[in-house]
Amino acid sequence: MVLPTTQDSLFRLAGRLLQSCHSRPQDVLLNTTRRRLLAGYDMLGESYCQIVPAEQRRAQGATFTPPHVVRAMVAWAKTQGVTFERIIDPGAGSGRFVLAAAQAFPDAHIVAVEKDPHIVNILRANIALAGFARRVSVIVDDYRSVHLPSAGRTLFIGNPPYVRHHDIEPRWKRWYTETFQTYGLPGSALAGLHLHFLLKTRQLAIPGDYGCFITAAEWLDVNYGSTARAMLINGMGGRSLHLIDTASQVFPDAMTSAAIVCFEIGSRRRSLMIRRVQSPAQLGNLQGGTNITFSRAQRQDKWSRLVHPNYLEEKSFIQLGELFEVHRGQVTGMNKVWIAGEQAKGLPACVLVPTVTRAKELIQASGSRLMGAGQLRRVVDLPNDFSRFLAQERERIESFMVWAQSQGAKDSYIATHRRPWWRVNLRAPAPILMTYMARRAPVFVRNTCEARILNIAHGLYPLIPLCEADLTLIIRWLNANVRLGGGRTYAGGLTKFEPGEVMKLPIPRLEQLRRMGIA
């Protein structure tokens, strides 16, 4: 069979397959394709992913789940030892969960909800090809609009689409916050679409229903996810949570961390089983983990940390904030103006300040030490008053400012909120610099050359006198022990450490570090 190369040819192929299932059910090629589909090879879905750019699919929430993850989640449902009369996939896509669940639960009726009418063509073709057309109802609608009466014990399973709150209509944001209020919880308009689907499931489900969803993991750690976390352990019956290490790329076309959450509506438990695996291959049937009491989970503002050792319970550890204040680097308001280029030629050297303007400058620092400023770009940092400059220098500065205004620098949001508008006002050099947003653990670097930083990095400013040996010990320990789990991970795979989160990082007391002899 020739694979399609355009969306039109793909949908035509889906239509032909659908017709062939009715007119030529015993066709040899059709049966071969059916066997491969039931074994987990989704030809139409894979073609769709190759034809439609990942950026376009992510904007629509169309990220299909790898077969081995689907199998692990369906296997968990099988181990519950209950009979499901109905199975609902709230964002069915090409039907991977639908087909796996139909095979695992031959007596259950399947409901596949999919909003995108183009993807529905693929979904219907796969369902017919697999031979499940009589057992599967397809609803072409937004899951949040669906009204489904109770129909026996139900399993909700799937991959709720991830769409950022920026792309969610205001009416749905209102629905989210108002619906959460009916449960006595404050919903946030910043929540992504996957949390909307979790809430809708809570609306539809009744005690005794089960659920198993894979989502982007960010809601476990961010503030707007706190309401969903509270719902999970208060009424939604959270059973287990399986975190897949951020270094492992679960979805081939999306650099995002992932978590699988399992629940039983109305169950009264006192703890949540939490497990971290290095890769999807270790998921198994979603068994095992560490029991975390609900009371402890409620006290923790970052659930991804619940499976990490609590160093702060040990007397030899303190929070990093006991040694340092942490501040983000400066925002210029318009980098193309304030990062020196041709436009800054002739300005006095004292206003051209060596500055870290790219995270890679820290990542590539030799031996965790930023030794020289020669390779760094300069930022134009003008003072409030120009009276100390010679006439020729003032003339050059004024010429630069006229150019800056022509570029809109005076009217930028940042410039309108500072006095005077041209004062970038770089912070004093911090002894330790760190990256804070990347798809890797943060890098801590000794700022030997006393460079300044823009807001692509944080500066660590000591609260107590620290000698060079102590700074070296601290940097080496942080680089060896701080992992992505200490920050908050967003879909796209980026992990971000806010200054307050950095200050909460555990670190051995100085005397302990000295005894450890890390240097």
N, C-alpha and C positions, 0 to 999 in steps of 0.2 A: 504494500500500500504506500502510495506516494504521500509524504507528509506535506501539509499546506505551508505556504510561505507568507501569506497575507491573512488579515482578519476575515476578509470576504471569503477566501477559499477555505478557511478553517470552518466558518459557519455553514458553508455549502456542504463540506464533508460531514459535519455533524448532522445536517438535515438528511443527507443520503444514508448515513448509518441508521438514523431513526426510521426511515422508510424501509430500509432493508430488513430491520428487525421484525417488521410486520409481514413483508412480502416474501422474504427469503430467509426464514429463521434458521435453516439448516446449511446455509452457505459455508463452505470450508474456511474461506478467509475470514468470514464473520465470526465463526466459532474460535478460530485461532486468536483473533483480536479480543474476543470475550474472555478466553482463558487468561490472557495476559492482563486484562483489566482486573479480573477477580484476584489475580496474584499480586496486584498492587501497581501495575504499570498503567498510568493514566495518560494515554497517548494524546488525547485532545487537550487535557489540562496542561501537559508539558509543552505542547505546540503553542498554546495560548501564551504561556510564560515566555517563550522564545520570541514570539511575534510582537507582543505588546511590551514596550519598555518598562523596566522595573519602576522607574519614577512615576509613570502614569498609573500603574497598577497599585502602587503604595498609596497614591492620592485617593484611590477609590477603596482602599482597604482590601484589595484582591491579592493577598499573599497566601498561596496554597501550602498546606501542611505536608511535610515529607512523610512518605508511607510508614517508616519505622516509628515515627511519633504517633501516627494514627493507630497503629497496631498496639502500642503500649497503652494508650488511653482506653481503647476498646477492651483490651485484656483486663485492665483494672475493673471495668464495669462487669465483666464476666465473673470476676472473683468475689463479687458482692453477694452471690448466692440468692439473688432475688429474681423474680420474673417481671420483665418490663412489657407492658401492653403497648406502650408507645415510646418512640424515640424521636427527639426533635433536634435538628441541626439548625441553629439560628442564622448562620451565614454559610450556606452549603457550598458555594463556589462550584467546582466541577464535580462534587459529590464524593470526595474521598472518604469522609466519615460516614456518609449515607451508605455507601457500598459495603464498607467494613462492618458497620453495625447490622446491616441487613443479613450478612452472612453469619455473624456471631449470634444474632437473636432472630431465628427464622420465623417465630410466631408473632413478632412485634410489628406494629404498623409504624412506618417511618414518615415524618413530616420534614420536608426540606424547604427552608425559607431562603430565598435569594432575591435581592433587589435588582441586580443588573440583568436586564432582559437579554443582553448578548451572551452573558455567561450562562444564563438559563438554557440557551440552546445546547450548550455543551453538557450541562447537567442532565437534561432530558435524554440526550443521546446516550450518555453513559448509563443512566438508569435502565433504559430500554435494552441496551446492549448486554447489560449484566443479567437481564431477565427479571428485574424487580418492579416493572412498571405497575403491576397490580397492587403492590404493597407500599408504594411510595406516593405520597401526595406532595406536589410541588406548589408552593405559594410564592408568587412573584410580588413581593412587597417588602417594605422596610420592617424589620423584625419588631421595632418599637410600636408599629401600628397594628400588629397582628393580635387578633382575639381568638384564643383557643380554649374551648370548654374542657373541663377535666375529663379524662378518658382512661382511667386506670393509672397504675404506677408508671411514671414517665422518667426517662433518662434524657437529660439535656447534655449534649456533647458537641464539641466543635472548636473552631478557632474564630472567636469574635473578631470582626475586622478592626484593625487599628487605623483610626483617622484622628489627627490632632484636633484639639478644640478650636483652633483657628478656622477650620473648615467645616465646623458644625453650625447649622442654622440656629439663630437665636431662639426660635420656637422650641427646638429640641433641647436647648440648654435650659429653658424655662421648665420644660417637662421634667428634666432630670432633677433640678433642684426642688420643684414642687412635689414630685413623687417621693423623693427621699424624706421630705418633711412629713409625709403621711406615716413614715416609720419612725418619726421622732428624731431624725438625723439631718444634719446640715449638708446638703449636696453642694458641690462646687462647680461653677461654670467652666472651670479649667480642665475638667475630666475629658479624657479621650473617648472615642466611640465604643471601645471595648468595655469600658465601665458602664456605659449606657446599656449594653447588652446584658451585662451581669445584673443590673437593676431590673431590667425587663424580665429576666428569668426569675428573679425573686417574686415579681408580680404574678407570673403565670403559674409558678410551682405551688404545690400543696405538700403538707407533711407526708413524708414517705417517698417523695421524688428524689432522684439523684442527679448529680451533675459533674461534669469533668470538662474543663476548658483549658486551652493553652492560650496565653496572652503575652504581650510585652510585659516585662517584669517591673516597669517603673512605678506602677501604682503601689507596690509594696513599700516604697520608701518616700515618695513625695507627699507633700501636705494634702493635696487634693484627693489622694487615695485613702486618706484616713477614714473617711466615711464608708467606703467600700470594705475596708478591713474590719471596721466595727460591725457592719452588716453581716460579714462572713461568720463572725463568732457570736452573733446575737440574732438567731432566728434562721440563718441560712445553713447552719449546721456544718461548718468547716470541718473536714476530715483530715486532709493532708495537703501539703504544699511541696512541690518538687521544683527546685531552682536549678537551672542548667547554667553551668559556669559561663561567665561573660566572654571568656576566651574562645568558646565553642560557638560556631555560627550555625544555628539551628535551621534558619531559612536561607537557602542558597542566594536569594536575591535581596535580603534585608539584613543589614548589620544591626541586629537588635538582640538584647538579652531576652530570655524567655522563662516563663514559670507556668507550671501546670497546677491548677487548683481543683481539688476534689471535694464535693460536699454532699450532704444528705439533709434535705430540708426538714427542719423541725427536730432533728436529733439533738439530744441533750448530752453534750460531752463537756469535759473540763479541760481538754487539751487538744492541741493541733500537732499532727505529725509533720515535721519539717525535715527535708532531706536536700542535700546539694550533690549533684552529680557533675562529673567533668565533661561528659558528652552525652548526646541523646542515646548512644548505644548502651549506656548504663541504666537507662530508665526501667528496663524489664517490664513488670506489670504494675509499676508504681507502688511497690511495697517497701517497707522499712523507713528508717529515719529516726529523728530524735523527738520525743514527746515534749512539747512546750506548752505549759499551762496557759489558758486563756488570760489569766490575770497578768502573767508576765508579758504575753504578747500585747496586751492593752497598754502596758507601761512603756513598751519599746516603740519609738517613732520610726524605726527602720527595720522592717521584718527580715530583710536580707541578712541582717546581722545576728538573727536569732540562732543561727547554726554556727556562729563563730565563737571561739573561746572568749569568755568575758574577763579580759585581762584586768579590768579595773577592780574586780573582786580580790585581786591579789595585792597585798600591801606594797609590793615592790614596784607597782605601776601607778602612774599618774596620768592626767590628761595633758596633752601637748599645750593646752591653753594655760597651764600653770607655769610654763616656761616662756611662751611667746604670745604676742598679739599677732593676728593674721589679717592682712589687708590686701584687697585686690589692687592690681595696678591701675594706673590712671586712664581715664577715657578722654581722648582728645576732642571728640566731637566731629572731626573730619580728618581722617588719617592722611588723605591725599594732599592736604595742606600742611599739616603739622609735622609729618615725617619728612625730613629734609630731602629735597631733590634739587633739580636745577634751579627751582624758584628760590632756594635758600642760599645760593652762592653770594658771597660777599658779606653775609651776616657775621657779627662778631662771634668768635669761637666760643665765648662763654655762654652763649644762648643756644648752642648746638650740643645737646647733651646725649652722650652714648646711652642707648636704651635698648632693652630686649623687646622686640616688636613681633617676634614669631616664636611659637612654642618650640620649634625644632632647634632653635639656638640653645635651649636648655637641654633638650633631649640629646643633642650631639656634643654636649660639653664633655671634654676629656677628663676622666677620673672624677666626675661629679664636681668639677671646679670650673667656673667661668673665669678664665685666667686673664684674658686681654680684651679690651674694648675695640680694638682695631677693626674687627669684622662686623661690629654692630652698626646699625643705622643710627642716625642722629634725629632727635626730636627737637623742634624749635620751641624753647621754653622761655618766653619773654617775661621780664619783670613788670610790675605795675607802673614803675616810673622810669623814664628813659634819660633823666637828667645827668646820670653818671657817664653816659656815653659821649664820645667826641662827636662833633658836628657831622662828620662824614659817616660815622656809624649810625647816628640817628636818621640821617637821610636814607641810608640803605634799609633800616628797620621800617621806616615809614613807607618806603616803596614796597617792601614785602607786605605790609598790612593792607595797602591799597589792592594789591593782587589777591590777598587772602579774602578780602571782602568781595571782590569780583567773582570769586569761586563759591560764594555763599557761606563762608566760614562764620561770619558774624551772626547769621540767621539760623544756624543749626540749633537743635534743641539744647544741646549741652552749653553752647556759647551763650544762649539767651539766659541761662541760669547761673552764670558766673560773672564776677566783677573783678577786673574789667573783662570783656569778652575774649580778649586774646591770651589770657593767662592760663596756660595748660596746667601749670603748678604741679609738676612731677613730685612724687613723694621722695623723701630721703632714701638713699640706698639701704636695702635690707640685707643683712648678712647671709640669709638663706632665701633662695627663690624656688618656686615650685610650679610645675604645670598643674592645671586644675580641670581641664576638660579635654578628654581624648578617648580613644578606644583601647587604652592601655593604662596600666597603673601610673599614678603621678610620679614625676621625677623631681627629686630634691637636689639642689645644686648650691655649692658655696659661692657666694658672689664676691670673689676675690678682687675683681676690678671695680667694684662699687658702681655697677651699672644701675640705671633706673629701669622701671618696667611699665609697659602699657597693660591694659586689662586682659591680656592673654595669659597672665601669670599672677600668682600671689607672692607677697613678701612676708617673711617671718621675722618679726622684730622682738628681740629678747626683752623679757621683763626683769631679768636679773643679769648681772655680769657673767658672760660666758667666754672662756678662753678659746683659743683656736683648736686645742685638742678636744674640748667638749663639743664644739660645733661639728667637728669631724665625726665624733662618735654618734651624735644625733643624726646627722645626714646619712651615715652608713646604715644605722638601724632603720630609719624611715624608708630608705630605698629598698631594704631587704624585706620589710614586713608590712608595709602599707599596700593593700590590695584594692581592686576595683570595688569590692563590697563595702568599703568605707564611705563611698559616695552614693550618689543617686544616678541610676542608669536609665536613659531615655531610649525610646525606640529610635533605631538608627545606630544603636550600639555605643553612643557617647555616654561616658560617665563623668559626672560633674561633682566637684567638691566645693561647696560654699565655704567661706571663711569660718563660719561657726562650726561646720562639720569637721574642718581640719583641726580646730582647737579642741574637739572632743576625742581626737584620735588617742588611743592608749600608747604610752611609751614608758620604758623602765625609768625609775628614778636615776638621777645622774650618778649617784654612788654605785648603783647596780650596773649601769652602763660601763663605768670605769672598771668594775670588777670583771665584767664580761670580756673586756679587752678587745672590743670589736675593731678598734683602730689597728 
